Amino acid sequence: MTRPRPRIPAPAPIERASRCAWREASRAKLDPGEQGALAALSRWIEEPDRPYAILHGRHPSRRAVVAAHLVRAQQEGTAYAAHLVPIGPDLKLERDILALLTSRLLAGCGGGPPRWLRMRIAKEHLRVGPTDDDPSLLLAITDVEEAEPLVSWPGLFAAVGPRVKVLATVEGDDAAAHAWLQRLGFDPARTRIHPLPVRPWPAPGDPTKLLATTGAASAELLGLLSVAYGRLREDEIATALGAPIESALAGIEPLVTAIEGTYAFRSNAARREVEERLDRDARDASIRRLLSLPPDEYPCAYARAHLEQAAAPLQAFAALVTEEHLARWMARPEAYLGFVADLERVRRHAVEALASGHEAAALAVRAALVEASVNSCARREDHDAPVGVELIDREKRIADERDQARALIALGAAMTAGPARAEVLAWAEDATRRIPEADFRGDAFLSLAEIVGGEARYAFAREALAAFRTTENAEDRAHQMLFMAKELPPEEGITVAREAFRSLRDGAGDPGRAEIFVSDFPRAVAEALWPDAEALPAPARAQVLAALARALGDPERVRTAFAALEQHPDPYNLDQHWRVTQLVPFLDASEARRAAALAPQFGERAAELVEELIPRLIALGDPAEDLLEALPEASRVRALARSLPFAAEPARLRARIDEVVRKAEPLERYGLFFDVGPWFAATGDSDAMLAWIATLSDAHHQVALGFLARHDPAHAPELTRRALSLALRLGAGEPDRLLELLPLARHFPAEGAIAAIGLLLDALAGDYRDAALAGDGVSLVKLAPLIAAIAGDDGLSGAAREVVQVAAWFP
């Protein structure tokens, strides 16, 4: 009975390659040794605790033929859904293998970036496995050694579901098979390894004998096919050879298979036999012929693979991150999937090159931003389209000027002063002026003002103010003007702030909310505005005076503001404790005691105020034991920790804190760790704090180490190194762990920094461009300190240039 050819909803070249491999393998009859291997694999199928198997042998052993017969035997039953994944012509590259796996496992999948496909394959169909209503799954992956070196096998097979079996065929002896266990992610204790006896080459199919008797044209054709990725079309072969194919085929038909006008070796073993016999000059000449074909044909699909094989310099890969290369890919069946696969690999090469040169940073960022831009443009219009085919809508603008400006400002802010920084900030200014929303434009100008000096600072601040003045809501407009007052020259700041006060006082909003904006006024502005604040109605007067008093720090003004707060309590507003709290560092002993007497009116927030007051009282010589005893234990520990800088006997106080923390439950200790950390770590006693959480997980330790590094300057480099090592070990799927450490990037060891930026750029590239530039997740805004640590001003400038150039490419 002839079984129907399996339907493979994959791009045409992949479908063709799989069909050809299936046809070749399933036609062959097994010899006794192969039948024995098939019987052993059939027994493995019945072993519930062995999800993995490796079939190995030296060429020309027919491992793929045995695997195909196993698949066919299981397809004839009902227990397994069996699939053959034949690696060879057209299936060496990661994008092709993923597309075929996707077509086999996710028949309804509409394609997507390679990273997304890996996730779907691994999580949904391998790690979870079939549902109860579906048959078990068998995947037979043949000739895995033919795949390119960077295929992410462990990401797919490190954990499989209880009803999943994976067979891989490998060339080589038992040692070679064991070496493949780690690369494939197979658990050695749950893997069966089967040898396959060597069989002689079939007559007349011995490549060595045929090469010895063939003519020059045939030898050139075999050399061409042996170094080619994918099946070659007849016209491509004729162009590369400069002659018709018919004469070159004479005598070598046993080695070559033709299908639908394309040619490749009949077996991987024969291809390798020929390739191994090519001298360097012949090999290089064959590759040059292939890469000289029209750029939208063979070179589009396989130039990157040849560059990798030749260990080409990084500059050669830049040609794969261009508009022209994208256009070529979009005319091919693989389309977006092929282009993104190239981008991923170029980015990895660029990251690896960072160890020896800063110029690689720009290419790594370019590849990441281009991929994020393609993600933003991609639209699925035909849900029945083959896997990997994506239609790209570039008519609709991405238009993320605000995010471009934010990214450029962050990169410029991380640079040292000089012409390069000035150029980056000029690009940022240009992007800022193109932001259509006035509020966002004002925010960007304000950010520019905050990182430049002199008259330029004031010029940007005036631009921001002009934008904010167009805000329609009067209260919002007044608050924005107050916020801007600190960025202007004192005389202008006073004028703008008074105008905002008048607006609020005349009914534009609650004048008391001005307190949020005035507490960090320059002294001259705060001094000038004191009379305006005194003219505000109560209780707004008390709120704003408290904020100004903090800015001034003058004892008399503090006394006036505190008295105003006492006169106008708001028992229904639990946030009022914050107004008292901001004056605490300036209160004298009697005022601090009066503030403590006010605390009960703040309900559940009372303890927070008392925690702030106790260190002030201790600093003034009052031990405040009565206040300490009245606090809950956690609040008491926090108050003691805040008192460390003022304690007469800090060692005794540390011991007291240590005793309380050690008595708490492990997770409660973890919470107290962060409560007391800033003050305890400042004493340089980070090791004692780490001892508190010794029994907790690596994930807890990683967060704790990063926290301590921010508060223990003396030990920050070592603490950061340990935190980074744990963050990298905890996996690429948790980029937030690395993001938390980026403010400490200056302490990263070189190797760890490069590993971190590789993982983070992968995450950035998988997002949409606006998020990749300045989003809440991984973005260039957050990566600026890491780029600075790895590549300095050159890397930051190069990254900024790519922001501008990619935005012009994908407007």
MARFILO-195524 format. One record per residue (C-alpha): residue in one letter; x, y, z. Coordinates in steps of 0.001 Angstrom, whole numbers, plus 500000, padded with zeros to 6 digits. Layout:
% MARFILO-195524
AXYZ/...
***
This chain:
% MARFILO-195524
M500000500000500000/T501399503367499023/R500939505947501740/P500018509506500644/R502769512071500861/P502391514112504084/R501100517649503661/I503694520176504806/P502361523737505043/A505827525299504855/P507568527591502357/A508051525899498998/P511808525177499246/I511328523533502624/E508359521496501487/R510300520409498415/A513357519362500436/S511285517393502912/R509313515691500148/C512502514726498367/A514095513336501540/W510946511401502391/R510767509933498904/E514430508884498856/A514396507383502347/S511066505610502239/R511850503895498908/A514971502196500230/K514876498618501483/L516588497864504789/D519437495414505113/P519653493094508172/G521714495529510266/E519265498336509550/Q516320496099510348/G517928495358513717/A518286499069514436/L514664499649513455/A513554496871515823/A515603498425518667/L514023501826518026/S510571500240517985/R511281498848521449/W512472502313522567/I509098503704521521/E507506501533524209/E509813502744527018/P507913505424528983/D510966506734530841/R513156507222527733/P511899510222525724/Y515180510593523794/A517130508385521391/I520214508832519207/L520945506623516206/H524576506974515138/G526928505526512570/R529672506481510152/H528786507333506588/P527618505825504407/S525386504204507055/R521770505060506218/R520569506572509469/A517954508767507782/V516528505733505983/V516041503860509269/A514453506948510842/A512064507315507892/H510999503675508198/L510368504180511923/V508183507198511153/R506279505291508477/A505689502334510796/Q504278504624513487/Q502136506513510982/E500506503203510034/G499334502794513626/T497227505071515814/A499374505503518928/Y501771508117517528/A501662511167515316/A505096510642513753/H507010513305511817/L510270513253509872/V512473516370510012/P515223515687507454/I518147518083507762/G520070518469504544/P519499520454501366/D517382523531502181/L517183522576505837/K520591523452507228/L519623526903508428/E517826527531511669/R514973529431510036/D514262526457507743/I514378523857510499/L512065525959512626/A509660526477509739/L509494522736509111/L509078521915512810/T506341524523512992/S504565523132509963/R504655519654511492/L503638520604515016/L501562523746514496/A499627523209511297/G497391526187512082/C500281528509512935/G500654531620510798/G504411531924511138/G506385534634512910/P509915535491514051/P512203532513514740/R512351533290518450/W508564533236518671/L508417529968516764/R510934528397519155/M508785529428522086/R505611528010520553/I507290524743519575/A509074524224522887/K506376525334525289/E503166524341523591/H504017521162521737/L507147519670523251/R507182520646526917/V503434520270527401/G502938517518524848/P499769516277523155/T496380516561524807/D494579513442526013/D492500513347522845/D495531513404520544/P498036510632519802/S501517510763521283/L504210512602519341/L507322511217517654/L509865513547516034/A512666511951513998/I515339514550513180/T517932513201510763/D521545514262510192/V521635516897512931/E525332517463512227/E524286519077508916/A522589521959510771/E524440525224511202/P526318525493514518/L524094528074516218/V520795526202515964/S519210526490519415/W518593522778520035/P518588522821523874/G515930525509523840/L513660523052522073/F514386519693523682/A515707520349527204/A512314519316528609/V509618517357526802/G506175516221527817/P505352512713529024/R503970511599525631/V506734512999523423/K509597511053521803/V512539512653519987/L514969510684517832/A518099512302516403/T520463510652513924/V524134511579514187/E527187510759512129/G530043509190514075/D530891506672516749/D529577506254520275/A531720509124521565/A530268511451518917/A526752510412519924/H527449511176523592/A528928514549522621/W525629515437520966/L523613514831524143/Q524415518249525606/R524055520075522298/L520597518622521791/G519510519134525381/F518889515399525871/D519053514015529409/P521733511264529291/A519899509192531908/R516774509168529727/T518376508609526320/R518811505382524341/I521858505347522060/H521827502886519147/P524730502171516776/L524125501496513086/P526605499242511261/V528581500737508400/R527522499470504991/P529468499754501736/W528648502411499177/P526177501051496663/A527585500469493200/P527888502712491279/G527296505287494036/D530752505433495678/P531723509148495510/T535442508362495651/K535311506088492607/L533085508430490635/L535331511422491369/A538336509454490151/T536767508854486739/T534641511961486174/G535481514823483835/A536315518416484765/A532787519731484210/S531260517010486379/A533846517617489109/E533014521329489052/L529303520554489361/L529892518188492291/G532080520801493982/L529382523412493488/L526663521190494956/S528859520097497858/V529353523637499198/A525862524911498384/Y523189525510500966/G519894524385499534/R519001522831496221/L520308524678493145/R518088525466490202/E519204524398486749/D519583528001485557/E521678528867488635/I523982525922487944/A524317526868484264/T525170530468485219/A527696529418487844/L529382526866485559/G529085528971482426/A527808525915480528/P524650523773480242/I524141521229483008/E523595518175480776/S527248517493480009/A528262518018483657/L525671515477484845/A527018512679482676/G528361509872484834/I527462511296488232/E523705510627488204/P523990508105491095/L525160510927493383/V522716513627492325/T518953513818492596/A516770516104490507/I513357517353491568/E511265520066489955/G514225521535488102/T516519521631491152/Y519592519546491963/A521330518370495128/F523243515352496391/R521175512250496868/S522495511869500441/N524275513983503007/A526953511318503289/A527827511616499595/R527902515410499844/R530354515282502731/E532582512759500946/V532908515151498019/E533298518261500154/E536085516688502187/R538040516059499004/L537907519639497772/D541086521620498205/R540779525155499586/D541098526859496201/A538383524719494615/R536097525259497577/D536583529035497532/A536048529158493785/S532756527259494076/I531514529588496796/R532497532670494774/R530493531337491836/L527435530873494029/L527688534302495606/S528135535960492212/L524663534823491170/P521949537547491065/P521649538960494607/D517921538310494868/E518409534583494253/Y520874532241495980/P522955534994497680/C519878536443499385/A519072533192501150/Y522565531925501889/A525102534780501882/R524967534989505669/A525635531252506046/H528683531465503781/L529977534527505634/E529723532612508900/Q531395529568507428/A534280531727506205/A534544533599509538/A534180536840507575/P534901540171509293/L531959541877510945/Q531779544619508303/A530769542020505708/F527600541218507686/A526406544841507603/A525106544318504050/L522450542002505512/V520920544825507556/T519813547025504668/E516649548006502849/E517875546157499775/H518297542889501667/L514809543204503148/A513315543847499706/R514988540716498335/W513669538605501175/M510137539924500788/A510110538650497199/R510937535104498390/P508631532513499980/E510393532803503367/A509999536600503368/Y510017538208506812/L511064534957508517/G514248534777506462/F515167538424506951/V514626538330510715/A516705535161510992/D519574537004509292/L519117539967511641/E519276537732514696/R522526536159513592/V524128539457512558/R523260540821515982/R524854537835517716/H528038538257515676/A528133541963516487/V527734541280520203/E530535538713520103/A532753541284518336/L532259543820521145/A535120542199523013/S537544543566520424/G535988546780519112/H533467549512519905/E532227549800516314/A530308546539516711/A527870548235519092/A526267550259516295/L525625547193514121/A524174545257517057/V521789548117517832/R520931548556514147/A519994544895513743/A517870545015516907/L516046548223515927/V515427547003512375/E513878543805513706/A511713545787516121/S510679548037513216/V509753545037511085/N507685543751514012/S505862547080514028/C505170546888510295/A504234543244510002/R500564542557509467/R498938539142509072/E496426539571506263/D496188535995504992/H495817533524507842/D496174530618505407/A499517531827504088/P502436529384504365/V504563529412507476/G507015532289507492/V505330534382504818/E504544537801506239/L503080540784504459/I504614544061505535/D502565547233505574/R504955550160505296/E502309552650504248/K501232553256507819/R503867555341509588/I505398554142512820/A505785557834513787/D507490557403517173/E509258560783517331/R508692561001521079/D510422557673521688/Q513236558550519296/A513821561740521270/R513788559890524602/A516275557300523354/L518600559913521857/I518475562023525018/A519344559007527181/L522259558057524922/G523517561647524826/A523188562029528584/A525487559034529090/M528236560608526941/T531016562941527976/A530974566509526713/G532349567007523220/P531449567249519537/A530021563697519406/R527656564391522287/A526626567688520743/E525742565868517513/V523612563303519363/L521780566032521274/A521178567884517995/W519489564744516655/A517473564589519872/E516420568220519462/D515317567576515883/A513203564585516961/T511757566641519818/R510606569407517491/R508738566825515416/I506672565505518360/P503091566529517533/E501657566460521086/A502550569650522963/D502800568007526408/F505151565297525159/R507183567849523241/G507502569897526421/D508627566816528374/A511360566138525809/F512597569736525837/L512654569596529632/S514750566413529492/L517179568183527169/A517342571131529556/E518226568817532436/I521342567422530741/V522914570530529188/G524400573594530824/G524595577325530366/E522330579224528054/A521392576058526170/R519726574784529340/Y517608577913529637/A516794577884525915/F515422574346526117/A513539575189529306/R511859578125527548/E510904575823524666/A509374573407527170/L507494576210528886/A506130577439525563/A504831573945524825/F503273573571528257/R501541576940527987/T499360575441525261/T497883572862527662/E494119573297527680/N493411572268531289/A494150575311533467/E495196573334536560/D497533571096534560/R498974574160532850/A499630575864536204/H501327572768537602/Q503538572450534520/M504538576090534878/L505457575528538527/F507508572510537532/M509351574603534926/A510184577424537347/K513227575587538695/E514718575187535199/L514617578879534274/P516912581717535373/P515790582825538873/E514091586023537711/E512086584184535037/G511347581306537390/I509880583665539973/T507671585337537372/V506387582038535993/A505743580584539458/R503815583681540569/E501696583486537436/A500920579832538257/F500065580708541876/R497664583415540708/S495988580988538326/L495490578406541067/R494349581004543599/D491835582390541099/G490112579047540684/A492194577035538204/G492521574239540774/D493544573329544313/P496396575707545204/G497558573264547868/R498697570816545212/A501462573259544324/E503412571613547162/I504295568743544814/F506255571062542550/V507881573666544788/S509839571555547291/D512874571458544983/F512828575128543920/P516191576910543855/R516691578892547042/A516276582265545328/V512950581240543811/A511684579684547054/E512669582807548998/A510899585153546594/L507715583046546575/W507363582782550357/P505080585853550569/D502932584471547731/A502553581209549629/E501622583057552837/A498826584757550876/L497245581434549912/P494082580365551745/A494285577725554441/P494951574777554389/A496757575304551041/R498986577870552803/A500272575241555238/Q500926572723552471/V502906575069550244/L504797576722553104/A505956573269554245/A507290572492550791/L509061575862550491/A510500575525553985/R512099572260552973/A513658573991549956/L514971576805552176/G516002574758555238/D515844577935557337/P514892577232561007/E512575580212561259/R510745579319558054/V510506575697559172/R508995576827562470/T506418578952560650/A505490576148558274/F505211573575561048/A502979575874563080/A500744576302560039/L500442572531559687/E499511572234563357/Q496841574889562953/H495267573276559893/P495211569508560423/D493259567440557931/P492258564211559749/Y490556562874556634/N493659563168554499/L496089560406555475/D498666561768553028/Q499116564855555210/H501731562938557156/W503992563491554122/R503858567267554662/V505096566842558204/T507614564191557167/Q509369566477554699/L510105568928557532/V511464566290559927/P515178566772559045/F514870570457560066/L512792570184563273/D514257570857566706/A513629568496569608/S510437570153570867/E508986570391567369/A509823566746566715/R507976565744569884/R504972567831568851/A505063566150565451/A505004562752567178/A501919563873569065/L500244564621565716/A500975561125564363/P497838559316565655/Q495596561481563482/F497136559906560399/G495710556476561166/E497537553633559418/R500227556045558218/A501136557130561751/A503968554619562097/E505645555968558957/L505875559456560475/V507203558113563780/E509815556052561913/E511086559303560377/L511012561181563669/I512995558683565751/P516316559125563839/R515887562923564097/L515320562725567844/I518302560402568295/A520446562799566285/L519307565567568692/G520241563464571754/D516780562122572611/P516867558251572628/A513114558186571850/E512703554837573591/D509054555542574346/L508312556023570641/L510319552945569733/E508459550716572168/A505096551878570837/L505929550813567274/P505244547374565738/E508387545293565510/A508985545798561759/S508567549566562109/R510877549557565126/V513611547770563177/R513286550262560329/A513487553195562724/L516596551765564386/A518245551215561010/R517566554818559994/S519190555896563248/L522514554206562503/P524169557336561066/F523424559235564312/A523954556505566923/A526488557085569687/E527243553334569694/P526490552074566143/A527947548600566811/R525482548020569648/L522621549259567502/R523629546974564629/A523688544017567000/R520225544927568252/I518872545050564690/D520646541804563770/E519072539977566703/V515547541035565719/V515982540150562066/R517447536710562751/K514427535787564884/A512005536469562019/E510775533854559541/P512875533553556320/L510527535464554011/E509825538045556724/R513594538504557032/Y513716539047553281/G511255541934553635/L513203543410556560/F516386543068554486/F515169545801552143/D513697547885554946/V517003548231556781/G519315547736553805/P520204551321552820/W521426552197556316/F522908548837557292/A524787548456553981/A526185551990554268/T528178550729557264/G529893548216554954/D528335545205556708/S526723543634553626/D527961540133554493/A525959540169557716/M522827541073555755/L523396538274553244/A523653535835556133/W520053536746557039/I518758535272553772/A521269532425553343/T518549529788553062/L516592531544550311/S516833530879546570/D519348532182544021/A516624534452542665/H516230536093546090/H520010536408546420/Q520374538018543007/V517891540767543880/A519492541249547288/L523016541521545886/G521959544169543384/F520179546090546142/L523252546015548384/A525540547106545550/R523531550308545233/H523954551094548938/D527436549750549764/P529868551687547555/A532950550060549041/H531817546577548006/A529725547521544964/P532045545976542304/E532115542537543951/L528418542565544875/T527522543576541320/R529674540819539839/R527921538213541959/A524475539612541162/L525210539669537425/S526466536082537457/L523218534920539069/A521055537036536742/L522736535533533684/R522400532011535081/L518712532489535830/G518050532734532128/A517282534855529119/G513567534630529776/E513804537069532693/P515359540265531310/D513976542288534229/R516667540760536413/L519331542274534185/L517489545576533827/E517571546038537605/L521366545851537496/L521973548249534597/P522524551319536813/L525535549365538103/A526840548526534620/R530108550364535255/H530978547511537653/F530180544683535211/P533127542473534222/A533722542647530456/E532561539122529663/G529425539458531779/A528586542824530251/I528741541395526729/A526592538411527711/A524074540772529282/I523800543071526288/G523363540061524002/L520384538831526014/L518884542296526370/L519224543158522680/D517466539881521873/A514568540987524068/L514607544510522621/A514531543199519050/G511506541049519789/D509385544047520770/Y507829546842518713/R510030549790517813/D508452552374520111/A508947550006523058/A512466549115521873/L513418552787521903/A511888553947525167/G509377551436526524/D508845550118530022/G510643546846529247/V514027546455527561/S514762549652525651/L517674551777524469/V516852554282527208/K517608551612529808/L520549550123527911/A522467553424527731/P524572552739530898/L525492549272529610/I526447550547526148/A528545553220527852/A530300550612530019/I531067548333527065/A531757550719524198/G532068554205525690/D531195557348523762/D531883555637520425/G529255552999521149/L526718555526522405/S527232557765519386/G526953554815517016/A523757553631518685/A522273557121518412/R523140557291514720/E521260554034514176/V518187555430515928/V518141558212513337/Q518952556044510324/V516497553256511120/A513777555845511708/A514465557193508204/W514300553666506794/F511030552842508587/P509385556270509027/
***
